[in-house]
Amino acid sequence: MASIELKNLNKTYPGASTPAIVNTSLVFNDKEFIVLVGPSGCGKSTLLRMIAGLEDISSGDLLIDTVRVNDVSPKDRDISMVFQNYALYPHMSVYDNMAFGLKLRNVAKPIIDQKVRSAAAILGIEPLLTRKPKDMSGGQRQRVAIGRAIVREPKVFLFDEPLSNLDAKLRVQMRTEIKRLHRQLDATMVYVTHDQIEAMTMGDRIVIMKDGIIHQFDTPMNLFNNPVNKFVAGFVGSPSMNFLDGEIIENAGRLMFQSKDVLFGVPASYQDRMARYVGKKVTFGFRPEYLYDTTTEVSRPLSDGIDITIDIVEPIGSESFNYFHFNGNPEQTYCFRTTTNVLYRPGQVVIVGADVERLRFFDGISEETILE
């Protein structure tokens, strides 16, 4: 398989006022499963197509196995790509769809047969080899598209939102199968998605993008626990992180966070690092799963308790999403997640505190995480 290195890659389309990819430098290790994720228009598919050779590179270098491939044609990069729309030949059987690329390369028939049947066995589509695409489900067609990539035995597999056309249940099944396939093939894979849950569950490391810029490249749990800025913090996690805008004030020798009529003390572990923010705008970030009812949570160190009023309760089996507003700041709605052992009621007033080891503060201007 292969490593991929991006050195100061830039992409600007003719007539565009802003670049699609901005000065991107990344290294994808051999046999890694890398996910590119971000909102629509962030540049993730453009970056993938640059790796594939389907988009020209405006400036910078792209290396595959340490070899510069900027000017190498897509067919000579030893890469296979799986698209969102399957791109199967409707008049061909599954077998012929999978074999077609090998036939164009004049591979011997016995080798083609062995490769096709081996890939079909890996994907569990052996009984479908004689069918036409119109006689199969979306999930089966996607397996055929992946099988067509497997038979080429490429250095790198590229996936461009391959599960977007599938229903929710089938997406879960297929992402598990793709991860299993990654282990079986021991291959380098780069996968594009707009779904952060898909990214978190599949990637060894994840590239978070916005407006053509890489905001963070890290493991799933580091992205979740240690986001570098407000954008990453809000993008990763479901439900997403809650944000409360305010400022740091000093009251009786202690730093406090104030947002309209909401006031609570900055936890002791943050007092020193927040001293330079007195009188400045900051954003307080807390995840729904790290907010607790102070009357029932006794094992964790919590921030000062603060009154909230429950607006809507959404029990979803073992968990409940409780949407609320802070008393003194009723304009915005926030969420905290609990088990369904206790169900709250709309209009109920609850005193909550955030796990002090899990809360985050962000600079009000740069939106970067405030660290030591």
C-alpha positions, 0 to 999 in steps of 0.5 A, a space after each residue: 500500500 502507500 503513504 500520501 503526503 500533501 505539501 502546501 497544496 492550493 487550489 483556485 478555480 478560474 474566476 473564483 474569488 476565494 481558493 477552494 483549498 488553502 495551503 494544505 500540508 498533511 501526511 497520511 500514513 501507510 494503511 491508515 483510514 483517513 476521513 475528510 469531513 466538514 460542511 458542504 462546500 468546505 473543499 473535502 471532495 476537491 481535496 480527494 479529487 486532487 489526490 485522485 488526479 481529477 482536479 489540477 493542483 494550483 500550487 504545492 506538491 502531492 506525493 504518493 509513496 514519496 513520489 511526486 505525482 502532480 503531473 501523473 495521470 489518474 490512471 497511472 497513480 494506482 488509485 481506485 475511487 468509489 463514488 456516491 452514485 456507484 457508476 455501474 454499467 447498467 447493461 453489464 452483470 455484476 461480474 462484468 462490472 467488476 471485471 471491466 477495468 481488468 479486461 481493459 488492461 488485458 489481464 489474463 482471464 483466469 486472473 480476472 476470474 480469481 480476483 473477481 470471485 475473491 473480491 465478491 467473497 470478501 463483500 458477500 456478493 457471490 450469489 449476485 455475480 450474474 445479476 444486473 444493477 437494476 435487480 439489486 438494492 442500493 447497498 448491494 450496488 455499493 458493494 459492487 462498486 467497492 468490489 470493482 475497486 478491490 480487484 485492481 489491488 490499488 495502492 490507495 482507495 478513495 471514497 467520495 461520500 459512498 453511503 449518502 444515497 443509502 437509508 440510515 440503517 443501511 448506512 450503519 451496516 455499510 460503514 461497518 463493512 467498509 471498516 472490516 474491509 479496511 482490516 482485511 485488505 490492510 489498505 490505505 483509505 481516504 474517505 470523504 463524508 459530511 456526516 461527523 458520526 460517520 467520520 468518528 466511527 470510521 476514521 483512524 484520524 480525521 481531517 476537519 475542514 471549513 472554507 478550504 482550510 484544515 482546522 484540525 487533523 487528529 484522532 476521533 477522541 482527541 477531536 471530541 475531547 480537545 478541539 482546537 477551536 469553537 468550530 471543531 467543538 461544535 462540529 464534532 459530537 451529537 447533539 453538538 456542544 452548547 455555546 454561551 457567549 459572555 465575558 469574564 468579570 472579577 467579583 470579590 477577588 474571583 473570576 466570574 463568567 457573565 452572560 446577560 443575567 446568567 452569572 457563575 464562577 469560573 472553576 478553580 482550574 481555569 482561574 489563572 488562565 482566564 485572568 487575562 480575559 477579564 473584561 473580554 468576550 469569551 464563549 463558554 462551551 459545554 457538551 450535553 453529556 457533561 451537564 448534570 443535575 446537581 441533586 443527583 450527581 455526586 461523583 464528579 466535580 461540577 461547576 457552580 450550580 445554576 438554575 435552568 428551566 426545561 422546555 422540551 423533553 425528548 426520550 429516545 429509549 435509554 437516553 433523554 435529550 432535555 432542551 432548556 433555557 438559562 433563567 435570566 437568558 431565555 432567548 437561547 435553547 440548550 441541551 443536556 443528555 440524561 438517562 431515562 431513569 428520571 424524566 423531567 417535565 416541561 417548565 420544571 426548574 433544575 439546578 445543573 452544573 458542568 463537569 469541570 474537567 470537560 468544559 471549554 472556554 473559547 476566545 471571543 474573537 479568534 474562537 480558539 480554545 483558551 489553554 494554559 
